[in-house]
Amino acid sequence: MRILIAEDDEVLADGLIRCMRQAGYAVDRVASGAEADVLLKGGQTFDLVVLDIGLPQMDGYSVLRNLRSRNSRTPVIMLTARDQVADRVKGLDLGADDYLVKPFSLEELEARVRALLRRGQCGVNPQLSCGALTFDSVARRAAIDDQPLELTPRELALLEALMLRPGWVVSKEQLLERLYSYAEEASSNAIEVYIHRLRKKTESAGVTIRTIRGLGYILDQAAR
């Protein structure tokens, strides 16, 4: 899953990025409202936006107003140093899904992100499975026969992408988009490394990750 963070405070932004990446999300960050507006109305797709109100060039209210005017239902958590009820009401009336007043704990933000993503998946089972391998796409946890599987954040993101389309080819380009932000440099060789690691960690689950040369990878239950 991909998250956009629009925050101009460098220290806070770095903390938010680390927190979200450690939870297994791909993260893009901008420092102005104008940049956020351009990304959100462009071709990029985000599963959630963390949006500061006091952004330069264009405030968070304007970014949110523009987003909702395009009929986007992307979940938005607004951040603000303002603790007045009227400010929170304004953001919620414009279409914000949640609100955090600074200072806040990163653990609370992560919990609210999970809650919003879970809400957005109403009617969709967040529990993915293939063989003995299971993955909770909201809690960001994988297991084999109910035993927790230790994976890095990027291995989690890679596993999620494959488990969302079991039996179907997932291209290297699609996997790169899942694992890296738009600003990060990454090569297809990196995907091969992560695939190799993931194969070793999931070999006891009764699944196989097949390479389809020139196309990508398929997650299947292992042949018996």
C-alpha positions as MATLAB code, in Angstrom:
seq = 'MRILIAEDDEVLADGLIRCMRQAGYAVDRVASGAEADVLLKGGQTFDLVVLDIGLPQMDGYSVLRNLRSRNSRTPVIMLTARDQVADRVKGLDLGADDYLVKPFSLEELEARVRALLRRGQCGVNPQLSCGALTFDSVARRAAIDDQPLELTPRELALLEALMLRPGWVVSKEQLLERLYSYAEEASSNAIEVYIHRLRKKTESAGVTIRTIRGLGYILDQAAR';
ca = [
       0.000    0.000    0.000;
       1.176    3.526   -0.823;
       0.862    6.543    1.463;
       1.412   10.218    0.659;
       2.730   12.414    3.484;
       2.321   16.168    2.998;
       4.295   17.794    5.828;
       6.730   20.729    5.713;
       8.377   20.145    9.106;
      11.507   18.142    8.237;
      11.923   16.488   11.647;
       8.287   15.419   11.880;
       8.243   14.285    8.237;
      11.313   12.085    8.782;
       9.633   10.455   11.782;
       6.429    9.858    9.846;
       8.294    8.342    6.906;
      10.293    5.972    9.132;
       7.156    4.916   11.007;
       5.168    4.163    7.862;
       8.010    2.385    6.076;
       8.704    0.196    9.103;
       5.030   -0.789    8.990;
       5.540   -1.990    5.409;
       4.020    0.884    3.423;
       5.561    2.584    0.389;
       5.793    6.292    1.245;
       6.038    9.484   -0.795;
       6.531   12.841    0.892;
       6.008   16.418   -0.275;
       6.684   19.644    1.646;
       4.072   21.974    0.135;
       0.372   21.977   -0.585;
       1.008   22.735   -4.244;
       3.159   19.604   -4.620;
       0.526   17.498   -2.872;
      -2.195   18.875   -5.132;
      -0.191   18.086   -8.274;
       0.496   14.490   -7.176;
      -3.084   13.841   -6.126;
      -4.578   15.041   -9.388;
      -1.897   13.316  -11.478;
      -1.644    9.683  -12.443;
      -0.245    8.447   -9.108;
      -2.499    6.386   -6.862;
      -2.374    6.507   -3.072;
      -4.199    4.362   -0.532;
      -4.103    7.087    2.133;
      -2.944   10.688    2.613;
      -1.462   12.212    5.765;
      -2.066   15.925    5.230;
      -0.781   18.821    7.341;
      -3.061   21.864    7.399;
      -0.340   24.512    7.642;
       1.450   23.801    4.370;
       3.179   26.525    2.325;
       1.899   27.603   -1.135;
      -1.474   25.916   -0.589;
      -2.899   24.955    2.799;
      -4.184   21.500    3.629;
      -7.805   22.630    3.525;
      -7.412   23.661   -0.129;
      -5.640   20.423   -1.025;
      -8.447   18.443    0.592;
     -11.163   20.540   -1.052;
      -9.603   19.943   -4.480;
      -9.224   16.220   -3.798;
     -12.864   15.780   -2.854;
     -14.029   17.939   -5.773;
     -12.589   15.223   -8.041;
     -14.816   12.690   -6.255;
     -11.795   10.947   -4.754;
     -12.564    8.744   -1.767;
      -8.918    8.369   -0.741;
      -8.769    8.358    3.088;
      -7.208   11.524    4.554;
      -5.782   12.088    8.037;
      -5.252   15.790    8.747;
      -2.448   17.016   11.008;
      -2.527   20.375   12.732;
      -1.087   22.399   15.588;
      -4.482   24.074   15.928;
      -6.603   22.612   18.716;
      -9.741   24.677   18.211;
     -12.949   22.731   17.637;
     -13.837   25.010   14.703;
     -10.629   24.003   12.899;
     -11.362   20.306   13.322;
     -14.963   20.774   12.210;
     -13.816   22.611    9.077;
     -11.490   19.788    8.083;
     -14.103   17.110    8.718;
     -16.744   19.058    6.802;
     -14.385   19.290    3.828;
     -14.077   15.511    3.800;
     -11.245   14.554    6.151;
     -11.588   11.056    7.592;
      -9.582   11.646   10.753;
      -7.748   14.403   12.621;
      -4.626   14.476   14.793;
      -3.515   17.485   16.833;
       0.243   17.972   17.273;
       2.066   16.720   19.227;
       0.911   13.127   18.823;
       2.533    9.724   19.155;
       3.628    7.849   16.057;
       2.019    4.719   17.517;
      -1.340    6.496   17.562;
      -0.916    7.653   13.974;
      -0.051    4.112   12.863;
      -3.141    2.762   14.650;
      -5.357    5.371   12.965;
      -3.845    4.520    9.566;
      -4.681    0.842   10.129;
      -8.218    1.742   11.204;
      -8.847    3.850    8.095;
      -7.433    1.232    5.758;
      -9.557   -1.402    7.478;
     -12.636    0.797    7.069;
     -11.823    1.255    3.392;
     -11.790   -2.515    2.956;
     -15.311   -3.034    4.290;
     -16.752   -5.982    2.415;
     -13.258   -7.090    1.407;
     -11.533   -9.741    3.483;
      -8.185   -8.303    4.669;
      -6.984  -11.843    5.385;
      -5.194  -13.196    2.321;
      -4.184  -16.841    2.100;
      -2.364  -19.282   -0.148;
      -1.558  -22.759    1.106;
      -0.546  -22.475    4.765;
       0.571  -18.879    4.177;
      -1.653  -16.060    5.444;
      -1.287  -12.299    5.318;
      -3.281   -9.635    7.179;
      -3.199   -6.627    4.837;
      -4.339   -4.215    7.571;
      -2.271   -5.395   10.539;
       0.676   -6.017    8.156;
       1.427   -9.487    9.520;
       2.243  -12.738    7.751;
       2.121  -16.257    9.168;
       2.632  -19.902    8.229;
       0.221  -22.259    9.998;
      -0.579  -19.376   12.370;
       3.083  -18.990   13.300;
       4.351  -15.423   12.733;
       6.657  -15.020    9.760;
       9.521  -12.580   10.222;
       9.693  -10.350    7.135;
      11.231   -6.972    6.426;
       8.852   -4.135    5.446;
       9.714   -4.525    1.766;
       9.338   -8.292    1.911;
       5.884   -7.710    3.412;
       4.975   -5.326    0.598;
       6.220   -7.813   -1.996;
       4.294  -10.681   -0.418;
       1.117   -8.598   -0.306;
       1.387   -7.740   -4.002;
       1.741  -11.426   -4.918;
      -1.003  -12.615   -2.565;
      -3.480  -10.068   -3.889;
      -3.288  -11.841   -7.266;
      -2.552  -15.528   -6.615;
      -2.179  -17.494   -9.813;
      -1.722  -14.320  -11.865;
       1.447  -12.748  -13.209;
       2.619   -9.678  -11.303;
       5.190   -7.692  -13.289;
       8.460   -6.315  -11.933;
       7.145   -2.812  -12.636;
       4.100   -3.436  -10.443;
       6.301   -4.784   -7.671;
       8.690   -1.833   -7.863;
       5.716    0.499   -7.468;
       4.642   -1.403   -4.349;
       8.084   -1.387   -2.739;
       9.531    2.031   -3.539;
       8.400    5.642   -3.476;
       8.301    7.577   -6.720;
      11.429    9.499   -5.684;
      13.528    6.400   -4.930;
      15.876    4.847   -7.433;
      15.396    1.090   -7.722;
      16.339   -1.554  -10.258;
      14.627   -4.765  -11.259;
      17.635   -6.595   -9.767;
      16.430   -5.498   -6.338;
      13.159   -7.326   -6.940;
      15.065  -10.501   -7.791;
      16.925  -10.271   -4.478;
      13.689   -9.854   -2.490;
      12.027  -12.696   -4.411;
      14.952  -14.979   -3.547;
      14.676  -14.099    0.159;
      10.908  -14.515    0.156;
      11.126  -17.949   -1.474;
      13.438  -19.158    1.293;
      11.204  -17.808    4.050;
       7.968  -19.247    2.622;
       9.184  -22.625    1.348;
       7.512  -24.465    4.264;
       4.095  -22.924    3.517;
       3.224  -25.111    0.561;
       3.516  -22.256   -1.924;
       5.859  -21.475   -4.781;
       6.860  -18.178   -6.400;
       7.387  -18.933  -10.077;
       9.383  -16.727  -12.413;
       7.734  -16.097  -15.778;
      10.649  -14.915  -17.861;
      10.126  -11.490  -19.364;
       6.796  -11.009  -17.592;
       7.120  -11.257  -13.817;
       6.191  -13.620  -10.995;
       3.288  -15.846   -9.959;
       2.425  -17.047   -6.455;
       0.877  -20.533   -6.515;
       0.261  -23.383   -4.162;
       3.109  -25.833   -4.584;
       2.407  -28.889   -6.720;
       1.827  -32.011   -4.673;
];
